Amino acid sequence: MVEYVDDGGDGSMDVYDMHYAKGVMTIVYITVFLIGTPGNLWIIYKLIQARFNYSPQMSFFGPNYCAYLLLSILYRKLHILPSYSINTTVSQRNRHYGGQMNFYRLLSTHASVGVTISQRSRIYIFALACSDLVLLLTLPLTASYNYKGTWMFGEFMCYAHLTIEIVAKLFSVVLLTVVSLERYFIVCTRLRTACGSWMTTVPLVVGTLFCVIVPSTFHFFHIIHHTFTIPGMDHITVCIPNMDDHVFNMYAQYTFVVGFVIPFFLMTVCYILLVRHVRAKFRHRKVTVSSTKGIREPRYMHEMRKSIWRIAVFHFICWAPFWTFAIVPHYIAQLWGHDFLERLPGWYIYCRLFANCLPYINAAGNWVLYALLNYDVRKHIYNKPYQRFLFSSLSTV
């Protein structure tokens, strides 16, 4: 996942063109940062606010919130407080405390039914927004390094920056894949209840291990922070993953397969089967309904197809060019030598620089596709009255 572009190998471009390209990409980085960071922060804030705003008296990290966490741990983790004792306490003391005891009722109900499908979906969206936000927060350092051509933030920040960057990129892909698998299991199979226990936990754990931890650990041990001097220029400090061609080819092929090919294949298959299943159910309904009038296709089916198309196309556009320009140049160098790369036209450098920016654009746009355009999330965070939220937030999608 090397994103460093060696200026010394761009003999086909003069210095002015290279500085112009870097300037343009710096503007793109800043624009993506200014759009994606507030959006992900807003989604995170609204989901937290809706999750913990059970009553007007229940503030974040307030006494009621702390009591809720304590009772949650005692009941769900340590099994110290049985549900009937909580219900008895509520029934006896509710007349004394009024609305402040509503969150205890919510706790007892929540403990008995567990996390609903709708809540679990919002948890994944929350985690995705956090992962994308972490990736976007690395953009100021990336933009500075891209424009200045030298790393100015020290060795520790070099290792931290590159490690956080690759972990956030790969973990976002894992989350998107798990979301697609969960939607398939819930809609297209009879595993709606079992899905809550292990159907999505196993893919998440396996994906995190092989798609995030393995390549990130290997990547970490090949990072170098080195300062050297070019004649006639100032000292240059590089912060890059340093691998020879053979090692990089193995690493790139592995990361390409587990970080793009397998996730995109699973997402595509799940969403295709999802659309086919819903369409088949609708056709079966048309056949069984005893009516002379034709049944029009419901609006939700049209909206579902549009949503799936948006997700699939956006994911492919953002990640396919990135992986193409990360892997193909090394195969070109092996076949025709590094001199051939140096003679590539200027548009190739522009395309490669822009392809490196596409994962950040993906992180800046995921909150729109998965949260802002998600009906369940919008219903959850927009203008939700207190009483209605209290007794309906545990319902399914």
C-alpha positions as CSV (number, residue, x, y, z in Angstrom):
1,M,0.0,0.0,0.0
2,V,2.8,2.4,-0.9
3,E,1.6,5.9,-1.7
4,Y,4.9,7.6,-1.9
5,V,5.8,9.0,-5.3
6,D,9.5,9.3,-6.0
7,D,10.1,12.7,-7.5
8,G,13.5,11.5,-8.9
9,G,11.8,9.1,-11.2
10,D,9.6,11.6,-13.0
11,G,12.0,12.7,-15.7
12,S,9.1,13.3,-18.1
13,M,7.8,16.2,-16.1
14,D,9.7,19.4,-15.4
15,V,9.9,20.9,-11.9
16,Y,7.1,23.4,-12.5
17,D,4.6,20.7,-13.6
18,M,5.5,18.6,-10.6
19,H,5.0,21.5,-8.2
20,Y,1.7,22.3,-9.9
21,A,0.5,18.8,-9.6
22,K,1.4,18.7,-5.9
23,G,-0.3,22.0,-5.3
24,V,-3.5,20.8,-6.9
25,M,-3.4,17.6,-4.9
26,T,-2.8,19.5,-1.7
27,I,-6.0,21.6,-2.4
28,V,-7.9,18.3,-3.0
29,Y,-6.6,16.9,0.3
30,I,-7.7,20.0,2.2
31,T,-11.1,20.0,0.5
32,V,-11.7,16.4,1.3
33,F,-10.7,17.0,4.9
34,L,-13.0,20.0,5.3
35,I,-15.9,18.0,3.8
36,G,-15.4,14.6,5.4
37,T,-14.3,15.5,8.9
38,P,-17.4,17.6,9.9
39,G,-19.7,15.1,8.3
40,N,-18.3,12.1,10.2
41,L,-18.1,14.1,13.4
42,W,-21.8,15.1,13.0
43,I,-22.9,11.5,12.5
44,I,-20.8,10.3,15.5
45,Y,-22.3,13.1,17.7
46,K,-25.9,12.6,16.6
47,L,-25.7,8.8,17.2
48,I,-24.1,9.3,20.6
49,Q,-26.7,11.9,21.5
50,A,-29.6,9.8,20.4
51,R,-28.2,6.7,22.1
52,F,-27.7,8.3,25.5
53,N,-30.3,11.0,25.6
54,Y,-32.9,8.8,27.2
55,S,-34.3,11.5,29.4
56,P,-33.9,15.3,29.9
57,Q,-32.1,14.5,33.2
58,M,-29.7,12.0,31.7
59,S,-26.6,13.8,30.5
60,F,-23.4,12.4,29.0
61,F,-21.1,11.3,31.8
62,G,-23.7,12.5,34.3
63,P,-24.8,10.5,37.4
64,N,-27.7,8.8,35.6
65,Y,-25.5,7.8,32.7
66,C,-22.9,6.4,35.0
67,A,-25.7,4.4,36.8
68,Y,-26.9,3.1,33.5
69,L,-23.4,1.9,32.6
70,L,-23.0,0.3,36.1
71,L,-26.3,-1.6,35.9
72,S,-25.5,-2.6,32.3
73,I,-22.2,-4.2,33.4
74,L,-23.7,-5.9,36.5
75,Y,-26.6,-7.4,34.5
76,R,-25.2,-8.2,31.1
77,K,-21.6,-9.0,31.9
78,L,-21.5,-10.3,35.5
79,H,-25.2,-11.4,35.8
80,I,-25.4,-10.0,39.4
81,L,-28.7,-8.2,39.0
82,P,-31.6,-10.3,37.6
83,S,-34.1,-8.6,35.5
84,Y,-37.0,-9.1,37.9
85,S,-35.2,-7.2,40.7
86,I,-34.7,-4.3,38.3
87,N,-38.3,-4.3,37.3
88,T,-39.4,-4.5,41.0
89,T,-37.2,-1.6,41.9
90,V,-38.6,0.5,39.1
91,S,-42.2,-0.3,40.0
92,Q,-41.7,0.6,43.7
93,R,-39.7,3.8,43.2
94,N,-41.0,5.2,39.9
95,R,-43.6,7.2,41.8
96,H,-40.8,8.9,43.7
97,Y,-38.4,9.6,40.9
98,G,-40.8,10.0,38.0
99,G,-39.1,10.4,34.6
100,Q,-35.7,9.8,36.0
101,M,-36.4,6.1,36.3
102,N,-37.3,5.7,32.6
103,F,-33.7,4.8,31.7
104,Y,-33.9,1.9,34.2
105,R,-37.0,0.6,32.4
106,L,-35.0,0.9,29.2
107,L,-32.2,-1.0,30.8
108,S,-34.3,-3.9,31.9
109,T,-36.0,-4.1,28.5
110,H,-32.7,-3.8,26.7
111,A,-31.2,-6.5,28.9
112,S,-34.0,-8.9,28.1
113,V,-34.0,-8.5,24.3
114,G,-30.4,-7.7,23.6
115,V,-29.2,-5.5,20.8
116,T,-31.7,-5.3,18.0
117,I,-31.0,-5.5,14.3
118,S,-31.6,-1.8,13.9
119,Q,-29.3,-0.9,16.8
120,R,-26.5,-3.3,15.5
121,S,-26.7,-1.6,12.1
122,R,-26.3,1.8,13.7
123,I,-23.3,0.4,15.7
124,Y,-21.6,-0.6,12.5
125,I,-22.3,2.8,11.0
126,F,-21.0,4.5,14.1
127,A,-17.8,2.4,13.9
128,L,-17.5,3.2,10.2
129,A,-17.8,6.9,10.9
130,C,-15.1,6.6,13.6
131,S,-12.7,4.7,11.3
132,D,-13.2,7.2,8.4
133,L,-12.8,10.1,10.8
134,V,-9.4,8.7,12.0
135,L,-8.3,8.3,8.4
136,L,-9.3,11.9,7.5
137,L,-7.4,13.2,10.6
138,T,-4.2,12.0,9.0
139,L,-4.8,14.2,5.9
140,P,-3.2,17.4,7.2
141,L,0.1,15.5,7.6
142,T,-0.3,13.7,4.3
143,A,-1.0,17.1,2.5
144,S,2.0,18.7,4.1
145,Y,4.3,15.8,3.2
146,N,2.9,15.7,-0.4
147,Y,3.4,19.5,-0.9
148,K,6.8,20.0,0.9
149,G,8.3,16.7,-0.3
150,T,9.9,16.1,3.2
151,W,8.6,14.8,6.5
152,M,8.7,17.4,9.2
153,F,6.9,15.7,12.1
154,G,9.5,13.4,13.6
155,E,10.1,9.6,13.7
156,F,7.3,8.7,16.1
157,M,4.7,10.6,14.1
158,C,6.0,8.9,11.0
159,Y,5.4,5.4,12.3
160,A,2.1,6.4,13.9
161,H,0.8,8.2,10.8
162,L,1.5,5.4,8.3
163,T,0.2,2.7,10.7
164,I,-3.0,4.6,11.6
165,E,-3.5,5.4,7.9
166,I,-3.4,1.8,6.7
167,V,-5.3,0.4,9.6
168,A,-8.2,2.9,9.1
169,K,-8.3,2.2,5.4
170,L,-8.5,-1.6,5.7
171,F,-10.8,-1.6,8.7
172,S,-13.3,0.6,6.9
173,V,-13.4,-2.0,4.1
174,V,-13.9,-4.8,6.6
175,L,-16.9,-2.9,8.2
176,L,-18.5,-2.2,4.8
177,T,-18.2,-6.0,4.0
178,V,-19.7,-7.0,7.3
179,V,-22.6,-4.5,6.8
180,S,-23.4,-6.2,3.4
181,L,-23.2,-9.7,4.9
182,E,-25.5,-8.7,7.7
183,R,-28.1,-7.2,5.4
184,Y,-28.0,-10.4,3.3
185,F,-28.4,-12.7,6.4
186,I,-31.3,-10.6,7.7
187,V,-33.3,-10.2,4.5
188,C,-32.5,-13.3,2.5
189,T,-32.2,-16.1,5.1
190,R,-34.0,-17.4,8.2
191,L,-31.1,-16.5,10.4
192,R,-32.5,-13.1,11.5
193,T,-32.1,-14.1,15.2
194,A,-28.9,-16.0,15.0
195,C,-27.4,-13.2,13.0
196,G,-27.2,-11.2,16.3
197,S,-24.9,-13.7,18.0
198,W,-22.2,-14.9,15.6
199,M,-23.2,-14.5,11.9
200,T,-21.6,-11.1,11.7
201,T,-19.1,-11.4,14.6
202,V,-17.2,-14.2,12.9
203,P,-16.7,-12.2,9.6
204,L,-15.7,-9.1,11.6
205,V,-13.1,-11.0,13.6
206,V,-11.7,-12.9,10.7
207,G,-11.7,-9.9,8.5
208,T,-9.9,-7.8,11.1
209,L,-7.3,-10.4,11.7
210,F,-6.4,-11.2,8.0
211,C,-7.3,-8.0,6.3
212,V,-6.1,-5.5,9.0
213,I,-3.7,-6.9,11.6
214,V,-1.6,-9.1,9.3
215,P,-0.8,-6.5,6.5
216,S,-0.6,-3.6,9.0
217,T,1.9,-5.4,11.2
218,F,4.0,-6.4,8.1
219,H,3.8,-2.8,6.9
220,F,4.8,-1.4,10.2
221,F,8.1,-3.3,10.3
222,H,9.1,-1.9,6.9
223,I,8.6,1.8,7.6
224,I,11.7,3.9,7.5
225,H,12.3,7.5,8.7
226,H,15.5,8.6,7.0
227,T,17.2,12.0,6.3
228,F,19.5,12.5,3.4
229,T,21.0,15.3,1.4
230,I,20.6,16.0,-2.3
231,P,23.3,18.2,-3.8
232,G,22.1,21.7,-4.2
233,M,19.1,21.1,-2.0
234,D,18.1,21.1,1.6
235,H,18.0,18.0,3.8
236,I,15.2,15.7,2.8
237,T,13.4,13.4,5.3
238,V,11.4,10.5,3.9
239,C,8.7,8.6,5.8
240,I,7.8,5.6,3.6
241,P,7.5,1.8,3.7
242,N,10.7,0.5,2.3
243,M,10.5,-2.9,0.6
244,D,12.4,-4.5,-2.2
245,D,10.5,-5.5,-5.3
246,H,10.1,-9.2,-4.3
247,V,8.8,-8.4,-0.8
248,F,6.5,-5.6,-2.0
249,N,5.0,-7.8,-4.7
250,M,4.0,-10.5,-2.2
251,Y,2.7,-7.8,0.2
252,A,0.8,-5.9,-2.4
253,Q,-0.8,-9.1,-3.9
254,Y,-1.9,-10.3,-0.4
255,T,-3.3,-6.9,0.6
256,F,-4.9,-6.4,-2.8
257,V,-6.7,-9.8,-2.5
258,V,-7.9,-9.4,1.2
259,G,-8.4,-5.7,1.0
260,F,-10.2,-5.3,-2.3
261,V,-10.9,-8.5,-4.3
262,I,-12.6,-10.6,-1.6
263,P,-14.5,-7.7,0.1
264,F,-15.7,-6.3,-3.2
265,F,-16.7,-9.8,-4.4
266,L,-18.7,-10.5,-1.1
267,M,-20.4,-7.1,-1.2
268,T,-21.4,-7.6,-4.9
269,V,-22.7,-11.1,-4.3
270,C,-24.6,-10.1,-1.2
271,Y,-26.3,-7.1,-2.8
272,I,-27.1,-8.9,-6.0
273,L,-28.8,-11.7,-4.0
274,L,-30.5,-9.1,-1.9
275,V,-32.1,-7.4,-4.9
276,R,-33.0,-10.8,-6.4
277,H,-34.6,-12.0,-3.2
278,V,-36.7,-8.8,-2.8
279,R,-37.8,-8.9,-6.4
280,A,-38.8,-12.6,-6.2
281,K,-40.9,-11.9,-3.1
282,F,-42.6,-9.1,-4.9
283,R,-43.3,-11.3,-7.9
284,H,-44.7,-14.0,-5.7
285,R,-46.9,-11.4,-4.1
286,K,-48.2,-10.3,-7.5
287,V,-49.1,-13.9,-8.3
288,T,-50.9,-14.7,-5.1
289,V,-52.9,-11.5,-4.7
290,S,-56.4,-12.1,-6.1
291,S,-57.0,-8.8,-7.8
292,T,-57.6,-7.8,-11.4
293,K,-55.5,-4.6,-10.9
294,G,-51.9,-4.7,-11.5
295,I,-49.6,-4.1,-8.6
296,R,-47.0,-1.5,-9.2
297,E,-43.5,-2.0,-7.9
298,P,-43.2,-0.5,-4.4
299,R,-41.1,2.7,-4.1
300,Y,-38.8,1.1,-1.5
301,M,-37.6,-1.5,-4.1
302,H,-36.6,1.3,-6.5
303,E,-34.9,3.2,-3.6
304,M,-33.1,0.0,-2.5
305,R,-31.7,-0.6,-6.0
306,K,-30.5,3.0,-6.2
307,S,-28.9,2.8,-2.8
308,I,-27.1,-0.4,-3.7
309,W,-25.9,1.0,-7.0
310,R,-24.6,4.1,-5.3
311,I,-22.7,2.0,-2.7
312,A,-21.2,-0.4,-5.2
313,V,-20.2,2.2,-7.8
314,F,-18.7,4.6,-5.2
315,H,-16.7,1.8,-3.6
316,F,-15.3,0.5,-6.9
317,I,-14.5,4.0,-8.2
318,C,-12.6,4.9,-5.1
319,W,-10.6,1.7,-4.6
320,A,-10.1,0.2,-8.0
321,P,-7.9,3.0,-9.4
322,F,-6.0,3.2,-6.1
323,W,-5.0,-0.5,-6.2
324,T,-4.3,-0.3,-10.0
325,F,-1.7,2.5,-9.5
326,A,-0.3,0.8,-6.4
327,I,0.4,-2.6,-8.1
328,V,0.7,-2.1,-11.9
329,P,3.8,0.1,-11.9
330,H,5.8,-2.6,-10.1
331,Y,4.8,-5.2,-12.7
332,I,5.7,-2.7,-15.5
333,A,9.1,-2.1,-13.9
334,Q,9.7,-5.9,-13.8
335,L,8.7,-6.4,-17.4
336,W,10.2,-3.3,-19.1
337,G,12.6,-1.9,-16.4
338,H,12.5,1.3,-14.3
339,D,13.6,3.3,-17.3
340,F,10.3,2.7,-18.9
341,L,8.5,4.2,-15.9
342,E,10.7,7.3,-16.1
343,R,9.5,7.9,-19.7
344,L,5.8,7.7,-18.9
345,P,3.8,10.8,-19.8
346,G,2.8,13.5,-17.4
347,W,-0.8,12.5,-17.2
348,Y,0.3,9.2,-15.5
349,I,1.7,11.1,-12.6
350,Y,-1.4,13.2,-12.2
351,C,-3.5,10.0,-12.3
352,R,-1.4,8.3,-9.8
353,L,-1.5,11.3,-7.4
354,F,-5.2,11.5,-7.7
355,A,-5.6,7.7,-7.2
356,N,-3.8,8.0,-3.9
357,C,-6.4,10.5,-2.8
358,L,-9.4,8.4,-3.7
359,P,-9.5,6.3,-0.4
360,Y,-9.8,9.6,1.5
361,I,-12.7,10.7,-0.8
362,N,-14.3,7.3,0.1
363,A,-13.9,8.1,3.8
364,A,-15.4,11.6,3.2
365,G,-18.4,10.2,1.4
366,N,-19.3,7.0,3.3
367,W,-21.2,9.0,6.0
368,V,-23.5,10.3,3.2
369,L,-24.2,6.9,1.7
370,Y,-24.5,4.9,4.9
371,A,-25.9,7.4,7.3
372,L,-27.4,10.5,5.8
373,L,-29.2,8.5,3.1
374,N,-30.1,5.7,5.5
375,Y,-33.8,6.0,6.5
376,D,-33.3,4.2,9.8
377,V,-30.4,6.4,10.9
378,R,-32.3,9.6,9.8
379,K,-35.3,8.5,11.7
380,H,-33.1,7.8,14.7
381,I,-31.3,11.1,14.9
382,Y,-33.8,13.6,13.5
383,N,-36.4,15.2,15.7
384,K,-37.1,12.2,17.8
385,P,-39.4,13.0,20.7
386,Y,-38.3,11.8,24.1
387,Q,-41.2,9.4,24.9
388,R,-41.4,8.0,21.5
389,F,-37.6,7.4,21.4
390,L,-37.7,5.7,24.8
391,F,-40.3,3.1,23.9
392,S,-39.6,2.6,20.2
393,S,-35.8,2.7,19.9
394,L,-35.7,-1.0,20.7
395,S,-37.8,-1.9,17.6
396,T,-36.3,-3.4,14.5
397,V,-35.8,-1.7,11.2
